[in-house]
Amino acid sequence: MLKALRYGLILLAGIGMTSLITANNSLRPITPVQEDTSKKINIIHSRTMTFVTKDSVDERRFSGDVAFRQATSYLYCDSAILNQAKNMIEAWGRVHIIQDDSIHTYSDHLIYMGNTRIATLDGNAKLTDTKIVLTSPELQYDMNTKIGTYTKTGKLVNEKSVLTSQEGFYYADTKDVYFKKNVVIVDPGFTLGTDTLLYNTTTKIATILAPTTINDGKMTMYVTDGYYNTDAGYGSFSKRPVIEDSTNTFTANEIQTDKASGISIATGNMIWRDTAQKVSLLANYGIVNQFNKTVLATRKPVMLLEGKTDTLFVASDTLFSGIVPRDTVLVDSTTATDQKDTTEKRFVIAYNHVKIYSDSLQGVADSLYYSGVDSIFRLYKDPVLWANGSQLTGDTIFLFTKNQKADKLLMDQNALIVNEVGPGMYNQVKGNTILGFFGEEKLDSMYVNGNAENIYYVQDDDSAFISINRLLSAATHIYFSNGELDRVVFVKEAEATMYPFTQMPEEQKQLPGFKWVINRKPKSKYELIGQ
């Protein structure tokens, strides 16, 4: 009987094969359909499983310690429905996906499309790669590209930094996060606010893509382009960033700033300003120390000291400004008084090719020192000032200011005043020292002390020259009216020699040390700014 059955099967098989060959006239191999095993979802474990047909669709429902596997990824949950036709899973309760043993996602509810490998998680959605934790009410994760996306607010925690935004895109391969809308970083060392930001969770570098504010507790940075290393506190910004603290603010085309050292380097059209003392500095290159409150400027630096009605411009090859130490006692030999000031005051040092310009006063020197303690400008090495049409020189010149206005000046040693009254004709006053006083920011009077020598041209009512007088006295007072020479008063009787206008010897027309350097006089503030 068994033999007959076996023979019948063989016969049927032979008949079937013969019919197949006859119908096709040749034997063609049949290639089986290859199944993409990387997309197939396999059930690993479940306490219970039931088959359900819903709307003509067959589903399998699992509950109790459910586990699935797809290629190298695993899905765990309390319960789930598997739609094999769509290759889709809907899962509930303690949902946990592990991808390549490195990326973990969690939620209360999940819809997972096996063909596209896109997981949509909602309800306490979370993604972590062991270094960062990303949470959101709803999170979509593409397991092909390893990109996580949220659009209903999210929070990323990276060690001590917490980043929040309305929308976010996490790139697991590169560790970049692209934040959009109401972006905020809160860190023990700083806070950052912007609308758009690219952040790398490994390097902790924030790339600035939109107007951004960074506050580290001591200074605030307003930036629109560049990057900020949130771990090191180092930033490199372009497109006119602005940095400010409680006393000063500055901007430039580009700024590099280091929180650890407090040093910022500004390049290109720098504008620095001490808001408390109304001091500004322009330059093409500057180094600002926020800790020491100093600024060093090169590449055409110009400092501006603002007064009530006038601004004094100071230009040189190099400018440096800092804070005078507290409790500094200044002994000023020019006033013979001790001044003690415990408030914070700024000093300025300018050297090489110093130029000064204001509406009422201009000057040049090799170097300059200014202190806010006594409000005195000290001009050294061949200094020259011009005021009220007069040229003022001396070995050293001290310009005293009050409320940011010229108050008085002292020309110390070999002091000389020269005033041009005509081509090649100069009124001159020389003495050991000359002390001048300002009124309404114009020279009002001068006191010449010690071997005062004078040469002045006498004119009649029609301004015609009559004579040239040369005088020598112990001291002389000179008075001005509306910026013009008004009168000269000799404190003691002077030794005078009067020459008819055409008869004074040429060698007598100039006092010792005479010089006329009007070509060195700054003509405008723009000459200093554009030097």
C-alpha positions as CSV (number, residue, x, y, z in Angstrom):
1,M,0.0,0.0,0.0
2,L,2.8,2.5,0.9
3,K,4.7,1.6,-2.2
4,A,1.6,2.2,-4.3
5,L,1.1,5.6,-2.7
6,R,4.7,6.6,-3.2
7,Y,4.4,5.5,-6.9
8,G,1.3,7.6,-7.3
9,L,3.0,10.7,-6.0
10,I,6.0,10.2,-8.2
11,L,3.7,9.7,-11.2
12,L,1.7,12.9,-10.4
13,A,4.9,14.8,-10.0
14,G,6.1,13.5,-13.3
15,I,2.9,14.4,-15.0
16,G,3.0,17.9,-13.5
17,M,6.6,18.4,-14.6
18,T,5.9,17.1,-18.1
19,S,3.0,19.4,-18.4
20,L,5.2,22.4,-17.3
21,I,7.9,21.6,-19.8
22,T,5.3,21.1,-22.6
23,A,3.6,24.4,-21.8
24,N,6.8,26.4,-21.7
25,N,8.9,24.4,-24.2
26,S,11.9,25.0,-21.9
27,L,12.8,24.7,-18.3
28,R,13.2,28.2,-16.6
29,P,14.3,28.5,-13.0
30,I,11.9,30.3,-10.7
31,T,13.6,33.1,-8.6
32,P,12.0,33.4,-5.2
33,V,11.0,36.9,-3.9
34,Q,13.7,38.2,-1.6
35,E,12.4,39.6,1.7
36,D,14.1,42.7,3.2
37,T,14.9,41.2,6.6
38,S,16.2,44.6,7.8
39,K,12.6,46.0,7.7
40,K,10.8,42.9,9.1
41,I,9.6,43.3,12.6
42,N,10.0,40.2,14.7
43,I,8.2,39.5,18.0
44,I,10.6,38.4,20.7
45,H,8.5,38.1,23.8
46,S,5.0,38.7,25.0
47,R,2.9,37.2,27.8
48,T,-0.2,37.2,25.7
49,M,-1.1,37.4,22.0
50,T,-4.4,37.6,20.2
51,F,-5.5,37.8,16.6
52,V,-8.0,40.5,15.7
53,T,-9.5,41.5,12.4
54,K,-10.5,45.1,12.2
55,D,-11.9,46.7,9.1
56,S,-10.7,43.6,7.1
57,V,-7.2,44.1,8.4
58,D,-5.5,41.4,10.4
59,E,-3.8,42.6,13.5
60,R,-1.9,40.9,16.3
61,R,-2.2,42.3,19.8
62,F,0.4,41.8,22.5
63,S,0.5,42.6,26.1
64,G,2.8,42.0,29.1
65,D,6.6,42.6,28.7
66,V,6.3,43.0,25.0
67,A,9.6,43.0,23.0
68,F,10.2,43.4,19.2
69,R,13.3,43.4,17.1
70,Q,14.0,45.0,13.8
71,A,17.5,44.4,12.5
72,T,19.8,45.8,15.3
73,S,17.0,47.8,17.0
74,Y,14.8,46.6,19.9
75,L,11.4,47.9,21.1
76,Y,10.0,47.2,24.5
77,C,6.5,48.2,25.9
78,D,3.6,47.1,28.0
79,S,1.3,46.5,25.1
80,A,1.2,46.8,21.3
81,I,-0.6,46.1,18.1
82,L,1.3,44.8,15.1
83,N,-0.2,45.4,11.6
84,Q,1.8,43.1,9.4
85,A,0.3,44.4,6.2
86,K,1.5,47.9,6.9
87,N,4.5,46.7,8.9
88,M,3.4,49.1,11.7
89,I,3.4,49.0,15.5
90,E,1.4,51.1,17.9
91,A,2.6,50.7,21.4
92,W,1.6,51.9,24.9
93,G,3.1,52.0,28.3
94,R,6.8,52.3,29.2
95,V,7.8,52.4,25.5
96,H,11.6,52.0,25.0
97,I,13.5,51.8,21.8
98,I,17.2,50.8,21.7
99,Q,19.1,51.5,18.5
100,D,22.5,50.0,18.0
101,D,23.1,49.9,21.8
102,S,23.7,53.6,21.7
103,I,20.5,55.7,21.2
104,H,17.5,55.2,23.5
105,T,14.1,56.7,23.1
106,Y,11.2,56.6,25.6
107,S,7.6,57.6,25.7
108,D,4.1,56.6,27.0
109,H,2.8,56.0,23.4
110,L,4.4,55.2,20.1
111,I,3.5,54.8,16.4
112,Y,6.3,53.1,14.5
113,M,6.4,52.7,10.7
114,G,8.6,49.7,10.0
115,N,9.1,50.4,6.3
116,T,10.3,54.0,6.8
117,R,11.7,53.3,10.3
118,I,10.1,56.5,11.6
119,A,9.0,56.5,15.3
120,T,6.5,59.1,16.6
121,L,6.6,59.2,20.3
122,D,4.3,61.2,22.5
123,G,3.6,61.4,26.2
124,N,6.9,62.1,28.2
125,A,8.9,61.5,25.0
126,K,12.6,61.3,25.7
127,L,15.8,60.6,23.6
128,T,19.2,60.0,25.1
129,D,22.6,58.9,23.8
130,T,24.1,58.5,27.3
131,K,25.5,62.1,27.2
132,I,22.4,64.2,26.5
133,V,18.8,63.9,27.4
134,L,16.2,65.4,25.0
135,T,12.6,65.6,26.2
136,S,9.4,66.8,24.6
137,P,5.6,66.3,24.7
138,E,6.0,64.7,21.2
139,L,9.1,63.6,19.5
140,Q,9.7,62.1,16.0
141,Y,12.7,60.0,15.5
142,D,14.0,58.7,12.1
143,M,16.0,55.6,12.7
144,N,17.5,55.7,9.2
145,T,19.0,59.1,9.4
146,K,19.2,59.2,13.2
147,I,17.4,62.5,13.4
148,G,15.1,63.4,16.2
149,T,12.5,66.2,15.7
150,Y,10.1,68.1,18.0
151,T,7.7,70.9,17.2
152,K,5.8,71.3,20.5
153,T,8.6,72.6,22.7
154,G,11.5,70.6,23.9
155,K,14.4,70.5,26.4
156,L,17.9,69.2,26.0
157,V,20.1,68.7,29.0
158,N,23.8,68.4,28.4
159,E,25.6,68.1,31.7
160,K,25.0,71.4,33.4
161,S,23.5,73.2,30.4
162,V,19.8,73.2,29.8
163,L,18.6,74.2,26.3
164,T,14.9,74.8,25.5
165,S,13.1,75.9,22.3
166,Q,9.8,75.6,20.5
167,E,11.3,73.4,17.7
168,G,14.4,71.3,17.5
169,F,16.2,68.8,15.3
170,Y,18.8,66.5,16.8
171,Y,21.3,64.8,14.6
172,A,22.7,61.8,16.4
173,D,25.6,61.1,14.1
174,T,27.1,64.5,14.3
175,K,25.8,65.4,17.7
176,D,24.4,68.7,16.4
177,V,21.1,70.2,17.5
178,Y,19.3,72.8,15.5
179,F,17.0,74.9,17.7
180,K,14.3,77.3,16.5
181,K,11.9,79.7,18.1
182,N,12.4,81.0,21.7
183,V,15.7,79.3,22.1
184,V,17.2,79.6,25.6
185,I,20.3,78.1,27.2
186,V,20.6,78.2,30.9
187,D,24.0,77.3,32.4
188,P,25.6,78.0,35.8
189,G,28.1,80.3,33.9
190,F,25.8,82.1,31.5
191,T,22.4,82.4,29.8
192,L,21.7,82.6,26.1
193,G,18.6,83.7,24.3
194,T,18.0,83.7,20.5
195,D,15.5,82.6,17.8
196,T,17.8,80.2,15.9
197,L,20.8,78.3,17.1
198,L,23.0,75.3,16.1
199,Y,24.6,73.5,19.1
200,N,27.0,70.6,19.2
201,T,26.6,68.4,22.3
202,T,30.1,67.1,22.1
203,T,32.1,70.3,21.5
204,K,29.5,72.4,23.3
205,I,29.9,75.0,20.7
206,A,26.9,77.2,19.9
207,T,26.9,78.5,16.3
208,I,25.1,81.9,16.1
209,L,22.6,82.1,13.3
210,A,20.3,85.0,14.4
211,P,20.4,87.9,16.8
212,T,21.5,86.4,20.1
213,T,22.1,87.7,23.7
214,I,24.6,86.0,26.0
215,N,24.9,87.0,29.6
216,D,27.6,85.5,31.8
217,G,26.8,87.6,34.9
218,K,29.5,90.1,34.4
219,M,29.0,91.1,30.8
220,T,26.3,90.9,28.1
221,M,27.1,90.1,24.5
222,Y,24.7,91.0,21.6
223,V,25.8,89.0,18.6
224,T,24.4,88.0,15.2
225,D,27.1,85.8,13.7
226,G,29.9,83.6,14.9
227,Y,30.2,80.9,17.6
228,Y,30.4,80.6,21.4
229,N,32.1,77.7,23.2
230,T,29.8,77.3,26.1
231,D,32.2,75.1,28.0
232,A,35.3,77.2,27.6
233,G,33.5,80.6,27.7
234,Y,35.2,81.6,24.4
235,G,33.4,83.4,21.6
236,S,34.3,84.5,18.1
237,F,31.8,86.9,16.6
238,S,31.5,89.0,13.4
239,K,29.0,91.4,11.9
240,R,29.3,94.2,14.6
241,P,28.8,92.3,17.9
242,V,28.3,94.4,21.0
243,I,29.7,93.6,24.5
244,E,28.9,95.6,27.6
245,D,29.2,95.5,31.3
246,S,28.4,97.8,34.2
247,T,30.8,100.5,33.1
248,N,31.7,100.2,29.5
249,T,30.5,98.9,26.1
250,F,32.3,98.2,22.9
251,T,31.7,97.0,19.4
252,A,33.7,96.1,16.3
253,N,33.5,94.3,13.0
254,E,34.9,91.2,14.7
255,I,35.4,90.4,18.4
256,Q,37.1,87.4,20.1
257,T,36.3,87.2,23.8
258,D,37.6,84.8,26.5
259,K,35.6,84.6,29.8
260,A,38.4,83.0,31.7
261,S,40.9,85.8,31.2
262,G,38.3,88.6,30.7
263,I,40.1,89.7,27.5
264,S,38.4,90.6,24.3
265,I,40.1,91.4,21.0
266,A,38.3,93.8,18.7
267,T,39.2,94.2,15.1
268,G,37.9,96.7,12.5
269,N,36.1,99.9,13.4
270,M,36.1,99.4,17.2
271,I,34.0,101.8,19.3
272,W,34.7,101.5,23.0
273,R,32.9,103.7,25.6
274,D,33.1,104.2,29.3
275,T,29.5,105.2,30.0
276,A,30.2,106.3,33.6
277,Q,33.0,108.8,32.7
278,K,31.8,109.7,29.2
279,V,35.1,108.6,27.5
280,S,35.0,106.9,24.1
281,L,37.7,105.3,22.0
282,L,37.7,104.6,18.3
283,A,40.3,102.3,16.6
284,N,40.8,99.5,14.1
285,Y,42.3,97.2,16.7
286,G,41.8,97.0,20.4
287,I,42.3,94.7,23.4
288,V,39.8,95.1,26.2
289,N,40.3,93.6,29.7
290,Q,37.0,93.4,31.4
291,F,38.6,92.3,34.7
292,N,41.1,95.1,34.9
293,K,38.9,97.6,33.0
294,T,41.7,98.4,30.6
295,V,41.7,99.0,26.9
296,L,44.7,99.1,24.5
297,A,44.1,100.5,21.1
298,T,46.2,100.7,18.0
299,R,45.7,101.2,14.2
300,K,44.5,104.8,14.2
301,P,43.1,105.1,17.7
302,V,41.2,108.2,18.7
303,M,39.8,109.0,22.2
304,L,36.9,111.3,22.8
305,L,36.3,113.1,26.1
306,E,32.8,114.6,26.1
307,G,32.1,118.0,27.6
308,K,28.9,119.8,28.0
309,T,29.3,121.9,24.9
310,D,32.5,120.6,23.3
311,T,34.3,117.2,22.9
312,L,38.1,116.8,23.1
313,F,39.6,114.4,20.6
314,V,43.0,112.7,21.3
315,A,44.7,110.7,18.6
316,S,48.1,108.9,18.6
317,D,49.8,105.7,17.3
318,T,48.8,103.9,20.5
319,L,46.3,104.6,23.3
320,F,46.0,102.9,26.6
321,S,43.4,103.5,29.3
322,G,42.9,101.9,32.7
323,I,41.6,102.5,36.2
324,V,43.7,104.5,38.7
325,P,44.1,102.3,41.9
326,R,41.8,103.2,44.7
327,D,43.2,105.3,47.6
328,T,45.7,106.8,45.3
329,V,47.3,110.0,46.7
330,L,48.4,112.4,44.0
331,V,50.9,115.1,44.9
332,D,50.7,117.8,42.3
333,S,53.7,120.1,42.3
334,T,51.9,122.5,40.0
335,T,49.2,123.2,42.7
336,A,51.3,122.2,45.8
337,T,48.3,120.4,47.2
338,D,47.6,116.7,48.1
339,Q,44.5,115.3,46.4
340,K,43.0,112.0,47.7
341,D,40.2,110.3,45.7
342,T,38.8,106.9,46.6
343,T,36.3,106.7,43.7
344,E,37.1,104.9,40.5
345,K,38.8,107.1,38.0
346,R,40.3,106.4,34.6
347,F,43.7,107.3,33.2
348,V,44.8,107.6,29.6
349,I,48.3,107.2,28.0
350,A,48.9,108.2,24.4
351,Y,52.2,107.9,22.7
352,N,53.8,108.6,19.4
353,H,52.4,111.4,17.2
354,V,49.8,112.7,19.7
355,K,47.2,115.1,18.3
356,I,44.5,117.0,20.2
357,Y,41.5,118.7,18.8
358,S,38.5,120.6,20.2
359,D,36.6,123.6,19.0
360,S,38.6,125.8,21.4
361,L,41.9,124.0,21.7
362,Q,44.2,122.1,19.4
363,G,47.6,120.5,20.1
364,V,50.4,118.0,19.2
365,A,53.0,116.2,21.3
366,D,55.0,113.1,21.4
367,S,53.2,111.6,24.3
368,L,50.4,112.4,26.7
369,Y,49.1,111.2,30.1
370,Y,45.7,112.0,31.5
371,S,44.3,111.1,35.0
372,G,40.7,111.4,36.0
373,V,41.9,111.9,39.6
374,D,43.1,115.4,38.9
375,S,41.6,115.9,35.4
376,I,45.0,117.0,34.0
377,F,46.4,116.3,30.6
378,R,50.2,116.2,30.6
379,L,51.9,116.7,27.3
380,Y,55.5,115.7,26.9
381,K,58.3,116.1,24.4
382,D,57.9,119.1,22.1
383,P,54.3,119.8,23.0
384,V,52.4,122.6,21.2
385,L,48.9,123.9,21.8
386,W,46.9,126.4,19.8
387,A,44.1,128.5,21.5
388,N,42.6,131.9,20.6
389,G,44.9,132.2,17.6
390,S,48.0,131.8,19.8
391,Q,50.6,129.1,19.7
392,L,51.7,127.8,23.1
393,T,54.8,125.8,23.7
394,G,57.0,124.6,26.6
395,D,59.1,121.7,27.7
396,T,56.0,120.2,29.3
397,I,52.4,121.4,29.1
398,F,49.7,120.7,31.7
399,L,46.1,121.2,30.6
400,F,43.7,121.2,33.6
401,T,40.1,120.3,32.9
402,K,37.0,120.7,35.0
403,N,33.7,118.9,34.2
404,Q,35.4,117.8,31.0
405,K,36.1,121.4,30.0
406,A,39.4,123.2,29.7
407,D,39.9,125.2,32.9
408,K,43.5,126.3,32.9
409,L,46.9,125.3,31.5
410,L,50.5,125.5,32.6
411,M,53.5,125.7,30.3
412,D,56.5,124.5,32.4
413,Q,60.0,125.7,31.4
414,N,60.9,127.5,28.3
415,A,57.3,128.6,27.9
416,L,56.5,130.6,24.8
417,I,53.3,132.2,23.4
418,V,53.3,133.2,19.8
419,N,50.6,135.1,17.9
420,E,50.8,135.9,14.2
421,V,49.7,139.5,13.5
422,G,50.8,139.5,9.9
423,P,53.0,137.7,7.4
424,G,56.3,137.1,9.2
425,M,55.2,139.3,12.2
426,Y,54.6,137.6,15.6
427,N,53.6,138.9,19.0
428,Q,55.7,136.8,21.5
429,V,55.7,136.2,25.2
430,K,58.4,134.1,26.9
431,G,58.9,133.0,30.5
432,N,60.0,130.3,32.8
433,T,56.4,129.3,33.3
434,I,53.1,130.5,31.9
435,L,49.8,129.9,33.6
436,G,46.7,130.4,31.5
437,F,43.0,130.5,32.6
438,F,39.9,129.6,30.5
439,G,36.5,131.2,30.6
440,E,33.6,129.7,28.5
441,E,36.2,127.2,27.1
442,K,38.3,130.1,25.6
443,L,41.5,131.6,27.0
444,D,40.6,134.4,29.3
445,S,44.0,135.4,30.7
446,M,47.6,134.4,31.2
447,Y,50.2,134.9,33.8
448,V,53.9,134.8,32.7
449,N,56.3,134.3,35.6
450,G,60.1,134.4,35.7
451,N,62.2,136.5,33.2
452,A,59.1,137.5,31.1
453,E,60.2,138.7,27.7
454,N,57.8,140.3,25.3
455,I,57.7,141.3,21.7
456,Y,54.5,142.9,20.4
457,Y,53.5,145.0,17.4
458,V,51.7,148.3,18.0
459,Q,48.9,149.3,15.7
460,D,46.8,152.4,15.3
461,D,43.1,152.7,15.2
462,D,43.2,151.8,11.5
463,S,45.2,148.7,12.2
464,A,48.3,150.1,10.6
465,F,51.6,149.1,12.3
466,I,53.3,151.9,14.1
467,S,56.1,150.3,16.1
468,I,57.6,147.1,17.6
469,N,58.2,146.9,21.3
470,R,60.5,144.6,23.1
471,L,60.2,144.4,26.9
472,L,61.7,142.4,29.8
473,S,60.0,142.1,33.2
474,A,59.7,139.8,36.2
475,A,56.1,138.9,35.4
476,T,53.4,139.8,33.0
477,H,49.6,139.5,32.8
478,I,47.9,139.0,29.4
479,Y,44.2,139.4,29.0
480,F,41.9,138.3,26.1
481,S,38.5,139.5,25.1
482,N,36.2,137.2,23.0
483,G,39.3,135.1,22.2
484,E,41.4,138.1,21.0
485,L,44.3,139.8,22.7
486,D,43.0,142.7,24.7
487,R,45.8,144.1,26.8
488,V,49.2,143.3,28.4
489,V,49.9,144.3,32.0
490,F,53.4,144.3,33.5
491,V,53.5,143.3,37.2
492,K,56.7,145.2,37.7
493,E,58.2,148.0,35.7
494,A,59.5,146.6,32.5
495,E,62.7,147.3,30.6
496,A,61.4,148.4,27.3
497,T,62.8,149.2,23.9
498,M,60.6,150.6,21.2
499,Y,61.6,150.4,17.5
500,P,59.9,152.2,14.6
501,F,58.1,149.6,12.6
502,T,60.6,149.5,9.8
503,Q,63.8,149.9,11.8
504,M,63.8,146.9,14.2
505,P,66.8,144.6,13.3
506,E,65.7,141.3,12.0
507,E,67.6,139.3,14.6
508,Q,65.6,141.2,17.3
509,K,62.2,140.2,16.0
510,Q,62.3,136.7,17.6
511,L,62.8,135.7,21.2
512,P,65.2,132.8,22.0
513,G,63.6,129.5,21.3
514,F,61.1,131.0,18.9
515,K,59.4,128.6,16.5
516,W,56.2,128.8,14.5
517,V,54.8,125.4,13.5
518,I,51.3,126.2,12.4
519,N,51.7,123.4,9.8
520,R,51.5,120.9,12.7
521,K,48.2,122.2,13.9
522,P,45.2,119.8,13.5
523,K,42.6,121.4,11.2
524,S,39.6,119.4,12.2
525,K,38.4,116.4,14.2
526,Y,38.0,114.5,11.0
527,E,41.8,114.8,10.4
528,L,42.2,112.9,13.7
529,I,39.5,110.3,13.0
530,G,40.7,109.7,9.4
531,Q,44.4,109.9,10.1
